[in-house]
Amino acid sequence: MRRALELALGGAGETSPNPLVGCVVARGGRVVSEGFHARLGGPHAEAVALARAGRAARGATLYVNLEPCAHVGRQPPCAPRVAEAGIRRVVVATRDPNPKVAGRGLRHLRSRGLAVETGALRREALHLNQRFLSAARGERPFVVLKAGLTLDGRIATRAGESRWITSRDQRRRARGLRRLHDAVAVGVGTALADDPLLLPEPSVRRPFHRIVFDSRLRLPPGSRLARTARRSPVWVLAARDVPSRRRALEARGVNVVVGRGSGGRVSLGWALAALREAGIWSLMVEGGAELLGAFLAERSFDQVALFRAPLLLGGRGGLAAFGGPDPRRLAEAVGLSTMSPLSGLTGDPLIEPSPGLELWYPERI
């Protein structure tokens, strides 16, 4: 099972919104074959391993870190294929909470007479697929709040200067995190000030979405985001329709969605539900301070990634990383832990530790 988990990492950044899955077929104390889900739309781990095993799969044990599927998606279902290959015993680390699976794969295997065991390295399997599993169990994507800041928590001076607080290596690593998610989001203030592209690494081949929270549709049609919308999808989420601005953005290929608002801002609950419904299961929020503060205030996040620079800005007027409403009592603060509440394990198996990077999880949401 540990080998299956290692193999699953081979698909990191390429399978989402599908999970990371590795598979090992063993017989008589010897590994017969291995496989992993390498990319979205490609064959599943079980199919790869069974194809490589051939007739040697008969009477063997199959180890897989997530319950085999029993429904037709981009690929044929895996559970029937496992049974038809003559596998005698299946060891599964954890069940799949996706309503399309949710025990159906295990029931199918047992109905065909296979011995099925669950729970081997369960915590490690939960930790590996925390993005997928959290989204599968809820009605919103797995949300990561990312910020680059000084040791005293500032992302810009009072005059708004922010380039560059973090080092070139830290910025490179921060951009590299995008490949682990289906989408990245910024507020329109950041889009206007920085005119970012928000693209992932060039090696990422699957669909990647760029989201702008823009309550009054202020994103210019000439912005780099709008000009590249046909290259990589751009969503603008608005609280109020401005027909002339909407038409100008849509002419560039931008997907403008007008929905519920609250206090003149886009409703986060509505926005996250809409993104989840559209197939975005993991979202990284990159700023600015007001958008990060809104997610914090509504407790709508699952992980925090902070890139701290060895700088002390001081003063009273610098821009804090997290804006939003001012709490009056310490009891309103969000407690953080280095342990994932899903698995009870620290860190993130998909993110290599590095100096200046802190990973946190909310203790209670």
matplotlib code that plots the C-alpha trace (Angstrom):
import matplotlib.pyplot as plt

x = [0.0, 2.9, 4.1, 0.7, 0.7, 4.2, 3.0, -0.1, 2.2, 3.1, -0.1, 0.2, -0.9, -2.4, -5.4, -7.5, -10.5, -9.9, -8.1, -4.5, -4.5, -1.8, -2.2, 0.0, -0.8, 1.1, 1.1, 3.0, 4.9, 6.1, 5.0, 3.4, 2.7, 2.1, 0.2, -1.1, -3.6, -1.2, -3.6, -7.2, -9.0, -6.3, -6.7, -7.2, -4.5, -6.3, -6.6, -3.0, -1.8, -4.1, -3.2, 0.5, -0.3, -2.2, -2.9, -0.7, -3.5, -5.5, -5.5, -3.5, -4.1, -4.7, -3.6, -5.1, -5.2, -8.8, -12.0, -12.3, -15.1, -18.2, -19.6, -18.9, -17.0, -14.2, -13.1, -14.9, -15.6, -12.7, -14.5, -15.9, -12.6, -10.9, -13.4, -13.1, -9.3, -9.5, -8.2, -8.8, -8.3, -8.5, -7.0, -8.2, -6.8, -10.0, -13.4, -14.4, -17.0, -17.9, -21.7, -21.1, -18.9, -19.6, -19.2, -20.6, -17.2, -16.6, -20.1, -19.6, -16.3, -17.8, -20.9, -18.5, -16.9, -13.7, -12.2, -12.1, -10.2, -10.1, -8.1, -4.5, -2.5, -5.9, -4.5, -1.8, -4.3, -6.6, -3.7, -2.7, -6.1, -7.2, -8.2, -10.3, -11.9, -12.8, -14.5, -16.3, -17.8, -19.0, -20.6, -17.6, -14.0, -11.0, -9.8, -6.2, -5.4, -1.9, 0.1, 3.6, 4.4, 6.9, 7.6, 5.2, 2.4, 2.5, 2.1, 2.8, 4.0, 1.6, 2.3, 1.3, 4.8, 5.0, 7.6, 9.3, 8.7, 9.4, 12.5, 12.5, 12.7, 9.7, 7.7, 8.6, 7.5, 4.3, 3.4, 4.3, 1.4, -1.1, -0.6, -2.1, -5.4, -8.2, -8.3, -6.7, -8.6, -7.9, -9.9, -10.4, -8.2, -5.3, -6.2, -6.3, -3.1, -0.9, -2.5, -1.4, -1.7, -2.2, -1.2, 0.2, 3.5, 3.7, 3.9, 0.3, -1.8, -5.3, -7.8, -6.9, -9.3, -8.5, -11.1, -11.7, -14.1, -15.3, -18.6, -19.0, -17.4, -14.3, -11.9, -10.7, -11.2, -7.6, -6.2, -3.9, -6.4, -9.1, -6.8, -5.7, -9.2, -9.3, -6.0, -6.9, -10.5, -11.2, -14.2, -15.4, -17.8, -20.0, -22.7, -24.2, -24.7, -23.3, -24.4, -21.9, -18.9, -20.2, -20.5, -17.0, -15.5, -17.5, -16.3, -12.8, -14.0, -14.4, -17.1, -19.0, -21.3, -23.6, -25.0, -25.8, -24.2, -23.9, -23.0, -22.1, -19.7, -19.9, -21.4, -18.7, -21.2, -22.8, -19.5, -18.0, -21.1, -21.1, -17.5, -17.9, -20.9, -18.8, -16.2, -13.7, -12.8, -9.7, -9.2, -6.1, -6.9, -3.9, -5.2, -5.6, -6.0, -9.8, -10.5, -8.3, -10.0, -13.4, -12.6, -11.1, -14.1, -16.5, -14.3, -14.4, -10.9, -9.1, -5.4, -3.2, 0.1, 2.3, 5.6, 7.4, 10.2, 13.0, 11.8, 10.3, 8.4, 7.2, 5.0, 1.2, 0.2, 1.4, -1.1, -1.9, -2.2, -5.7, -8.3, -12.0, -13.9, -12.0, -12.6, -13.2, -12.4, -9.7, -12.4, -13.2, -9.8, -9.4, -7.2, -4.7, -2.8, 0.0, -2.1, -4.8, -8.2, -9.0, -6.0, -4.4, -1.0, 1.2, 2.4, 1.2, 2.5, 2.2, 4.2, 7.9, 9.0, 11.1, 12.6, 10.0, 7.0, 4.4, 1.4, -1.5, -5.0, -8.0, -8.6, -12.4, -14.4]
y = [0.0, 2.4, 1.7, 2.4, 5.8, 6.5, 5.7, 7.9, 11.0, 10.5, 12.1, 15.2, 18.3, 16.4, 14.4, 17.0, 17.1, 13.4, 11.9, 10.7, 6.9, 4.2, 0.5, -2.6, -6.2, -8.8, -12.6, -15.0, -12.3, -10.8, -7.6, -8.6, -5.1, -1.4, 1.5, 5.0, 7.5, 9.8, 12.5, 13.7, 11.6, 8.9, 5.3, 4.7, 3.2, -0.2, -0.4, 0.3, -2.2, -5.0, -4.4, -4.8, -7.9, -9.8, -13.4, -13.1, -11.1, -14.3, -15.2, -12.1, -9.4, -5.8, -2.9, 0.6, 3.7, 4.7, 2.6, 1.5, 3.3, 1.5, 4.2, 5.3, 8.6, 9.7, 6.1, 2.7, 1.6, -0.1, -2.4, -4.7, -4.8, -5.9, -8.7, -9.8, -10.0, -12.8, -10.8, -12.8, -10.2, -6.3, -4.1, -0.5, 2.3, 4.4, 4.6, 7.2, 9.7, 10.9, 10.2, 8.5, 5.9, 6.0, 2.2, 1.0, -0.2, -2.2, -3.7, -4.7, -6.5, -8.3, -9.4, -11.0, -13.1, -11.1, -10.7, -6.9, -5.3, -1.5, 0.8, 0.0, 3.3, 5.1, 8.3, 8.6, 8.0, 10.7, 13.1, 12.5, 13.2, 15.8, 18.3, 15.7, 14.2, 17.5, 18.7, 15.3, 15.5, 19.1, 21.7, 23.9, 23.4, 22.8, 26.3, 27.4, 31.0, 31.9, 35.1, 36.3, 38.6, 40.1, 38.6, 41.2, 40.2, 43.0, 42.5, 46.1, 49.4, 52.3, 53.7, 50.3, 49.1, 45.3, 44.3, 42.4, 41.3, 37.7, 36.3, 35.1, 31.5, 32.0, 33.5, 30.7, 28.1, 30.1, 30.0, 26.3, 25.7, 26.6, 23.3, 21.5, 23.2, 23.6, 27.3, 30.4, 33.5, 37.1, 40.2, 42.9, 45.3, 42.9, 42.4, 46.2, 46.9, 44.1, 43.1, 39.4, 36.4, 33.9, 30.9, 27.7, 26.1, 25.5, 21.7, 21.6, 20.1, 19.9, 22.7, 25.5, 28.3, 31.9, 33.6, 37.3, 38.4, 41.6, 42.8, 45.7, 44.3, 46.6, 44.2, 45.9, 44.0, 45.0, 43.3, 40.4, 38.1, 39.1, 39.0, 35.4, 34.1, 31.8, 30.3, 29.4, 30.0, 33.2, 33.6, 37.0, 36.6, 39.8, 40.9, 43.4, 43.3, 46.1, 45.0, 47.1, 45.9, 42.3, 42.3, 43.7, 41.0, 38.2, 39.3, 38.4, 35.0, 35.7, 33.8, 36.4, 35.1, 37.5, 36.1, 36.9, 39.7, 40.9, 44.4, 45.2, 42.3, 38.9, 36.3, 33.8, 31.1, 31.5, 31.8, 28.7, 26.6, 27.8, 26.9, 23.5, 22.8, 23.7, 21.1, 23.2, 21.1, 22.9, 26.7, 28.8, 32.3, 34.6, 38.0, 40.8, 41.5, 42.1, 38.9, 36.9, 38.6, 37.8, 34.1, 34.2, 36.1, 33.5, 30.5, 29.3, 27.8, 24.5, 25.4, 28.4, 28.7, 31.6, 32.6, 34.7, 36.9, 37.7, 41.4, 43.6, 46.5, 48.1, 51.2, 51.4, 52.0, 48.9, 46.7, 43.6, 40.3, 39.7, 42.5, 42.2, 43.1, 43.9, 41.4, 42.9, 39.8, 37.2, 34.5, 35.6, 34.5, 31.3, 28.8, 27.1, 23.9, 22.2, 19.0, 18.4, 17.8, 15.2, 13.0, 14.2, 14.4, 17.4, 19.1, 18.3, 15.3, 17.4, 20.4, 20.1, 21.8, 24.9, 27.8, 30.5, 28.4, 27.7, 25.4, 25.7, 24.2, 25.6, 23.8, 24.4, 25.6]
z = [0.0, 0.7, -2.8, -4.2, -2.4, -3.9, -7.3, -7.0, -6.6, -10.2, -11.2, -9.0, -10.9, -13.8, -12.6, -10.8, -10.3, -10.3, -7.3, -7.1, -7.3, -7.4, -7.7, -7.1, -8.1, -6.1, -6.0, -3.8, -2.1, -5.4, -7.2, -10.5, -11.9, -11.0, -12.3, -11.5, -12.9, -14.8, -16.3, -16.4, -19.0, -19.1, -17.9, -14.2, -12.0, -11.7, -15.5, -16.1, -13.5, -14.7, -18.4, -17.4, -15.3, -17.9, -16.9, -13.9, -12.2, -11.7, -8.0, -7.1, -4.6, -5.8, -3.5, -4.3, -2.2, -3.1, -3.7, -7.3, -9.2, -10.4, -12.6, -16.2, -16.4, -18.7, -18.4, -18.0, -14.4, -12.6, -10.1, -12.8, -14.6, -11.3, -10.9, -14.5, -14.3, -11.8, -8.8, -5.6, -2.9, -2.9, -0.3, -0.2, 1.9, 2.0, 0.6, -2.0, -0.6, -4.1, -4.3, -7.7, -5.9, -2.1, -1.5, -4.8, -5.9, -2.8, -2.9, -6.5, -5.7, -2.8, -4.8, -7.3, -4.5, -4.0, -0.5, 0.3, 3.1, 3.9, 6.1, 5.3, 5.6, 5.8, 7.3, 4.7, 1.9, 3.3, 3.5, -0.1, -1.5, 1.0, -1.8, -3.7, -0.6, 1.1, -2.1, -2.6, 0.9, 0.7, -1.6, -2.2, -3.5, -1.3, -0.7, 0.0, 1.0, -0.2, 0.7, 0.5, 3.5, 5.9, 9.3, 10.8, 8.4, 5.8, 2.0, 1.0, 2.4, 3.2, -0.3, -1.8, -2.7, -2.7, -5.3, -4.1, -0.5, -1.2, -2.9, -6.5, -5.4, -3.0, -5.9, -8.2, -5.6, -4.9, -8.6, -8.7, -6.2, -8.9, -10.7, -7.6, -8.1, -10.6, -10.4, -8.9, -7.7, -7.1, -6.3, -8.9, -7.0, -7.5, -11.1, -11.7, -9.8, -11.1, -14.4, -13.7, -16.0, -13.2, -15.4, -14.0, -15.1, -18.9, -18.2, -16.9, -19.7, -18.1, -18.0, -15.5, -14.6, -13.5, -11.4, -10.7, -7.9, -9.5, -8.0, -10.5, -13.6, -13.5, -15.2, -18.4, -21.7, -22.5, -19.4, -19.8, -18.2, -20.7, -23.7, -22.9, -21.9, -25.0, -24.1, -20.5, -19.1, -17.2, -15.0, -13.7, -10.8, -10.3, -8.0, -10.4, -14.1, -16.3, -19.8, -21.8, -19.7, -19.7, -23.5, -23.9, -21.6, -23.2, -26.7, -25.4, -24.3, -20.6, -18.8, -16.9, -14.2, -12.3, -9.1, -5.5, -3.7, -0.1, 1.0, -2.6, -2.8, -4.4, -2.1, -1.3, -0.5, -3.9, -5.8, -4.2, -4.8, -8.5, -9.0, -7.4, -9.6, -12.6, -11.8, -9.9, -6.9, -5.6, -5.5, -4.5, -3.5, -4.1, -3.0, -2.4, 1.3, 1.1, -0.7, 1.6, 4.6, 3.2, 3.0, 6.5, 8.0, 6.5, 7.5, 3.9, 3.6, 4.2, 4.2, 4.5, 2.6, 3.9, 2.2, 4.9, 3.9, 6.4, 6.6, 9.3, 7.8, 11.0, 11.1, 11.4, 7.8, 6.0, 4.3, 6.3, 4.4, 5.6, 5.5, 6.1, 9.3, 12.5, 15.3, 18.7, 20.7, 20.6, 20.6, 17.0, 15.8, 13.7, 15.5, 13.2, 13.4, 11.3, 11.3, 8.6, 10.3, 7.7, 8.3, 11.5, 9.7, 9.3, 6.2, 2.7, 0.7, -2.5, -1.3, -0.7, 2.6, 2.0, 4.1, 4.7, 3.7, 6.4, 5.9, 8.3, 8.7, 10.5, 13.8, 13.7, 10.8]

ax = plt.figure().add_subplot(projection="3d")
ax.plot(x, y, z, "-o")
ax.set_aspect("equal")
plt.show()
